[in-house]
Structures are given as C-alpha cells and as structure tokens.
Amino acid sequence: MSTESIIGITSGLIGIAGAVITIVSWMKKRLKRLPTDELFNILMDKKKSDAFHRKILRKLNNTSLINNRIKEDYIQKFELKKRGPETVLFDICDSNNIEPTDDICKGLINASMPSLRIKYQEKRQNHTEGFSVEPAYLDGLNETKKALDLKGEQIVYMSELLKERHPHTCNILIQILNRHNVKYAFLKGTKDIWCRDYMPVQSKSGKFIQFKYDPSYLKGNKEWENSRTDVEEACRLNNIIAQRSDINLDGGNVLMCDGRAIISDRIYLENPKMDKAELVNELGILLECEIIIIPAQKNDMTGHADGMVRFVNKNTILGNELNTEYKYWREGMEKVIAEYNLKYIDMPFFEPKDPKHPLSAIGIYVNYLEVNNLIVLPVFGKEEDKQAIEIIHKNFPNKSVETIDYNAVAQEGGLLNCTTWVTTTQLKP
C-alpha cells in the first residue's frame, strides 16, 4: 500500500471520528436543551434500554422543574417495563416525595392530573394516622376532591352525518331533546355516525381523554377502514382540547358512574403489547376511577360494554337477561358481580333474524341515551318493549323516559348510546 493511500485512509478515519465526536457532542447539548416534556417522552420510549432510560432520568432530574429531587437509588433501579406515562409519573412522584402539582404534571405530560394529586395526598394522609396533620394540607385535599366532583348540565352531540343519512329518525330525537330542554349540537369532521366511539372520554374531573381510535373490527374492509374518523382532526375542528393516550379504546366500551368505570376485556385484545395490570392501572389514573373489567360477547364484533350492560348507580347495573346468555358470559359476569358487590337487573334482549342486516343492533334495549334527567329508550315493536319500559321507569324513578323507533339506525349496527356523545362541556362553535 502506498504512502499516499495510508495517508488518505488515516485522514478519512480521522474525519469520521471527528464527525462522530461532533454528533455525540451535539446530541448531548441537545438533550441538555430539551424541554422537560420532551425528555419525559424519550424516557417513555420502550425501544430503548434501561441504561438509556436511567441517563434520561438523570437529565430530567437536573432540570429546574424537578430540581434534583429524584433519589439516585431510585434512578439506578428504574425500569420502564410496559408502564404508561401516568403510571411512571406517579411512581416517580410517590417514590421520591414529589407532590404531582399542576406544574409538574403539565411540565412532564402536558396535562393537569388532579387525580394523581389526590392519590398522592390520600396515600400520605393514610400513613399519618395517629399523628398530627397540618389543617392546610387537609383543606387542600378536600378542595381538590370538590373540584373533581363538580357536575354540570350535560349536552348531547351527534355526528352531522346522522341528520344527513337518517333525517327522519334524527328529527324525532331532536324533538324529544327539545321537549326536555336538553341542549344538543352536531360534530364536524366525522366519517361515520358512531361518535361515541371516536370522540374523547370525559373523566370525573371533566378532562377530555382522547384514546387511540384504531379498532380491530374496522381492519380488513377497505370501506370500513376509510370510515375511521381522524380523531385529532375531529378535535381540532370542534375546538376540543384533549389529553392524548396511546391506549387503543373505543368510547362505546367505557361506561362511567360515580367513580367506577365498566370496560370489557376486549381492551386486552386491542392493546396486546401492554401488561394487563398496568393497562387497568393506567386507565384508572386517566379516567380517575375504579376500573371493572367484564367479559366481552364473542359474537359481538365490537365487544363494547354499552351493548351488554349500563349503570343505574355505582352499585347497580342493568344487563341483558343473564339466563338467556351464553354460559361463558353468564359465569364471567357472575364472578364480576360477586367481586364488586354489584346488583344485576335483567333487561329483555333478543337477536333479530335479518340476513339483510347481519350487524343489526335491534333488540339491545340497554343501548339507550341517558342525559341529565332524561332517558331515551329504543323500542322495536315487540312484546319485550313493555317490559323494558317498566324496568327503566322502576329503576330511574326521578327521570323522564321517552321511547323512540331507532330501527333504521339499528340495522347498521348501533343504537342511541352509539350515536350520541354526552359531555358536561359546551364546545365553542
């Protein structure tokens, strides 16, 4: 090899080494300059090693927001595993006595998390039994709880496509809402009428949680895939500010009442890479309530909870008549009923034999609309209608009950709860 070649190769290697050093130096400087929320996002990257995560956690610890309050022992033992951001944030705060204030939560995950603060405060309150506790501390805890329990007048939102595709049925529903002075409006930017599924879920404190909307049942059918609403675009067009979650979950699979939420075990199939316990924990933090998992119906394409049960109150649910259900589902529900001390009230249910409409939801009485002091119950022109109406009147004595023929919509696969999105927040036009 000639001297010129050796010199050339050496120069090249020196150049490459210099470039590598420059890149590494640039990366280190960039990490130092990154905002805390971006550092936290990097910390949540499950593709990175534990060693990398610990380096990022040290950098996060050095920021003015955290101010070196994370213990070195905690950093050395830190493992991300399959945990989500809310779970990790609480663990960092809880393990290092860092109260998850609004500044902390917004600085790391860009969202206020009052439920985390309550959980943090209650845990410490329980640990101080037998000791004196500062009154100001307890006042702060009580005020936070009051803020979470605020309830406002509910508003019904529907997709603009509902009045386009089913104008007669939609007009009848609007007349019912008007009779009971229920406010309503129509959502922009939707691609199908099932707005309950793709719109955000409102937590106990009124916060909007926008879950990932990528249901497995829409896949493999081009027409259905094209009907999947872009949730970020829908939020933008309707002036909704929501906290994003990577959990894949349809709103029709979330039923909430007084600190409890029922979700079917379809959630596990839709999030196969997440640990089941961590998934439930993450949902509890996001929705600010206890999560009750019930078995999904195997013959239901969506696996949504709102086609099987509904809350009367936090300890009582209405559900499709247990004795007529499949054995696996009946036994699964009986376990849930016993575990959570629930009272189960049978509702009539029937499956239509309609080969022209294989996805028909006719016969599912529990998929009614509940808003403020009104229940709008679907009826199907069957003898079971009378029984369903009586059960609703008996269990909701302080609510007005209206009935509606919703069959034209039901033949497409859903009913009233599916086609309405009820919130306590009026959106800006």
Summary of the structure (lengths in Angstrom):
residues: 429
radius of gyration: 26.0
end to end distance: 75.8
largest distance: 99.5
contacts: 1286
relative contact order: 0.09
helix: 46%
strand: 16%
